[in-house]
Amino acid sequence: MKAPEEILAVWSKFHDFPMETLTKAWYYSRSQDKKQRSVELMKEHKAQYGITGNCFDLALWLLDEFKKAGIKAYPIGNELGTEEAHAALIALDRKGNRYLCDLGDQWLQPVLIEGRDDAYMGDKLSGFYPAADVQILARQNEVEIIYHRPNGKQSRQTYDTQPVMETDFWQAGEFSQNHVYPKPLVEVRLSYKNETAHWEFDNWKSFLSTTEGLFPDKPVATIEEWVDRIGQKTGFDRQFLIESLNFYKQLNNGSRR
């Protein structure tokens, strides 16, 4: 179920890239025209501030890297053109087998979704998603993921696997970047004991998800404390964190729309 080395080599360039909406808010407040950043601009911001972006940013950047490596890949998405949109990619190996690549949901590695291939398994798999085993249920034009979490908890997610034209995908990204949801989000893959865990900052609360269970962080009340905590997990520029978190505070206080 693992991707071949040429796909993994590209994917591994993003192993320490968080998924976050802080950049969306920060860039929305600074830019005048297009809100969806080019890959070139994303790279500049990463070098200057350490920042990455949301699921559209990460998918577009990964797609660009696949192209440069000569790997066929295409965008996919659910509810594109809405505020609930989610973006990911499908990469193809040399035999044409498809692999789901989702940096936005912080997968640990791509996973085979070709139900007809001999390597395909519908059993629970470890090592693909932080703090959970996954089952891959491949169907025509979609794939359902069952996440098996600690204590027997389950959740499900379905991806539409039909290709999205790149021009349409960029437009969907532009729509997403123009709609700042008022609850900030940061997701990071972190080493924890003998596994890769998932740390999340979501609407002014944070917690670590592991195979041992979920561990909430101690509550904090000030922007400065959140800057310290998020900066420690991500390495993001301190002034960037101050500006983006203050934007969200102002948004929630009703002073921005």
C-alpha positions in Angstrom: 0.0 0.0 0.0 3.0 2.3 0.2 4.0 4.5 -2.7 7.2 3.8 -4.7 10.4 5.5 -3.9 10.1 8.2 -6.6 6.8 9.4 -5.1 8.0 9.2 -1.5 11.1 11.2 -2.4 9.0 14.2 -3.4 6.6 13.7 -0.5 9.4 13.7 2.0 10.3 17.2 1.1 7.2 18.2 3.0 7.6 16.0 6.1 7.9 19.0 8.4 5.3 21.3 6.8 2.4 22.1 9.1 -1.1 22.7 7.7 -2.3 26.1 8.9 -4.8 28.8 8.2 -2.7 31.6 9.9 -1.0 32.4 6.6 -4.5 32.7 4.9 -5.5 35.4 7.5 -2.1 37.1 7.4 -1.9 37.3 3.6 -5.6 38.2 3.2 -5.0 41.3 5.4 -1.9 42.3 3.4 -2.6 41.5 -0.3 -4.8 43.7 -2.6 -5.6 41.4 -5.5 -5.2 37.6 -5.7 -5.2 35.8 -2.4 -4.1 32.4 -3.6 -0.3 32.6 -3.5 1.9 31.3 -6.4 4.2 28.5 -5.6 7.1 30.9 -6.0 5.6 33.3 -3.4 4.9 30.4 -1.0 8.6 29.4 -1.2 9.6 33.0 -0.5 7.4 33.2 2.5 8.6 29.8 3.8 12.2 31.0 3.6 11.4 34.3 5.3 8.9 33.4 7.9 8.9 29.6 8.1 5.2 29.5 7.1 3.5 26.9 4.9 -0.3 27.3 4.3 -3.6 25.6 4.1 -4.7 22.5 2.1 -4.8 24.4 -1.2 -1.3 25.9 -0.7 0.2 22.6 0.2 -1.5 20.7 -2.7 -0.4 23.2 -5.3 3.1 23.3 -4.0 3.3 19.4 -3.9 1.8 19.3 -7.4 4.6 21.6 -8.7 7.2 19.4 -7.1 5.7 16.2 -8.7 5.8 17.9 -12.1 9.5 18.8 -11.6 10.2 15.2 -10.8 8.4 13.9 -13.8 5.6 12.3 -11.8 2.1 12.4 -13.1 -0.3 13.9 -10.6 -3.6 15.7 -10.5 -5.7 17.7 -8.0 -8.8 16.4 -6.4 -11.2 18.1 -4.0 -14.4 17.9 -2.1 -16.9 20.8 -2.0 -14.7 23.0 -4.1 -15.9 26.6 -4.4 -17.4 26.5 -0.9 -16.1 27.4 2.6 -16.0 23.6 3.4 -13.7 22.7 0.6 -10.8 20.3 1.0 -8.0 19.8 -1.4 -5.6 17.0 -2.1 -3.7 15.2 -4.9 -3.5 11.9 -6.7 -0.1 10.8 -7.8 0.5 7.9 -10.3 3.3 5.4 -10.3 4.8 4.0 -13.5 2.1 1.4 -13.8 -0.7 4.0 -13.5 -1.6 3.0 -10.0 -3.1 5.9 -8.0 -1.9 7.1 -4.6 -3.8 9.5 -2.3 -1.5 12.4 -1.2 -3.0 14.7 1.4 -0.7 17.1 3.1 -3.7 19.2 4.3 -4.8 16.4 6.6 -1.2 15.8 7.6 -1.0 12.2 6.4 2.4 10.5 7.1 2.7 9.2 3.6 0.7 8.6 0.4 -1.5 5.5 0.2 -2.5 3.2 -2.6 -6.2 3.6 -3.6 -6.1 1.2 -6.6 -8.5 -1.6 -5.6 -7.6 -3.8 -8.6 -3.8 -3.8 -7.8 -2.3 -6.9 -6.2 -0.8 -4.8 -3.4 -4.2 -3.3 -2.4 -5.5 -4.3 1.1 -8.7 -3.4 2.7 -7.5 -4.2 6.2 -6.4 -1.8 8.9 -3.0 -0.2 8.1 -0.6 1.6 10.5 2.1 4.1 9.6 0.0 6.2 7.2 -1.8 8.6 9.5 -0.7 10.0 12.8 -2.4 8.5 15.9 -4.7 6.2 13.9 -4.8 3.1 11.8 -6.7 3.5 8.5 -8.7 1.4 6.2 -8.9 2.2 2.5 -12.2 1.4 0.8 -11.7 2.0 -2.9 -14.7 2.6 -5.1 -15.4 4.0 -8.5 -14.6 7.7 -8.5 -14.2 7.9 -4.7 -12.3 6.4 -1.8 -13.5 6.1 1.7 -11.1 6.2 4.6 -12.0 4.7 8.0 -9.8 6.1 10.8 -9.4 3.7 13.7 -8.4 5.8 16.7 -7.4 4.8 20.3 -10.1 3.4 22.5 -12.1 2.0 19.6 -13.2 5.3 18.2 -13.8 5.5 14.5 -14.3 8.4 12.0 -14.8 8.3 8.2 -13.9 10.6 5.3 -14.7 10.2 1.6 -12.6 11.7 -1.2 -13.9 12.4 -4.7 -11.0 11.0 -6.8 -12.1 12.4 -10.1 -9.4 14.8 -11.6 -10.0 18.5 -11.2 -8.6 20.8 -14.0 -5.8 22.9 -12.7 -7.4 26.1 -13.7 -10.5 25.2 -11.8 -8.4 24.1 -8.8 -6.6 27.4 -8.7 -9.9 29.2 -8.8 -11.2 27.0 -5.9 -8.0 28.0 -4.1 -8.7 31.7 -4.7 -12.2 31.3 -3.3 -10.9 29.5 -0.2 -8.2 32.2 0.5 -10.9 34.9 0.2 -13.0 33.3 3.0 -11.2 33.4 6.3 -13.0 31.1 8.8 -13.0 32.9 12.2 -11.4 29.9 14.0 -7.6 29.6 13.5 -6.2 26.2 12.9 -2.7 24.8 12.9 -1.9 21.1 12.5 1.6 19.6 13.0 3.2 16.2 12.8 5.5 15.7 15.8 7.8 13.0 17.0 6.4 11.4 20.2 8.1 8.4 21.8 8.2 5.8 19.0 5.6 7.4 16.7 4.7 10.5 14.8 1.8 12.2 16.6 -0.5 15.0 15.6 -0.5 18.3 17.5 -3.4 20.7 16.8 -4.2 24.3 17.6 -7.9 24.7 17.0 -10.0 27.7 18.0 -7.8 28.7 20.9 -7.3 25.2 22.3 -4.5 22.8 21.6 -3.9 19.1 22.1 -1.7 16.2 21.1 -3.2 13.1 19.5 -1.2 9.9 19.9 -1.9 6.1 19.8 -2.0 6.3 23.6 -4.9 8.8 23.4 -5.5 12.5 23.3 -3.6 14.9 25.6 -5.0 18.5 26.0 -2.5 21.2 26.6 -2.8 23.6 29.5 -5.1 26.5 28.7 -3.5 29.8 28.0 -5.2 33.2 27.7 -2.9 35.7 25.9 -1.7 36.2 22.4 1.9 36.1 23.7 1.4 32.7 25.3 -0.1 31.3 22.1 2.8 32.8 20.0 5.3 31.0 22.3 3.4 27.7 22.1 2.7 27.7 18.4 6.2 29.0 17.6 7.7 26.2 19.6 5.8 23.6 17.6 6.2 25.1 14.1 9.2 27.4 14.1 7.1 30.2 12.5 8.3 33.8 12.7 7.2 35.5 15.9 6.0 38.7 14.3 4.0 36.7 11.8 2.3 34.8 14.6 1.5 38.0 16.4 -0.1 39.6 13.4 -2.1 36.6 12.2 -3.4 35.7 15.7 -4.4 39.3 16.3 -6.2 39.3 13.0 -8.3 36.3 14.2 -8.9 38.1 17.5 -10.2 41.1 15.7 -12.3 39.0 13.4 -14.0 37.3 16.4 -14.5 40.7 18.0 -16.4 41.8 14.9 -14.0 44.5 13.9 -13.2 42.7 10.6 -15.3 41.1 8.0 
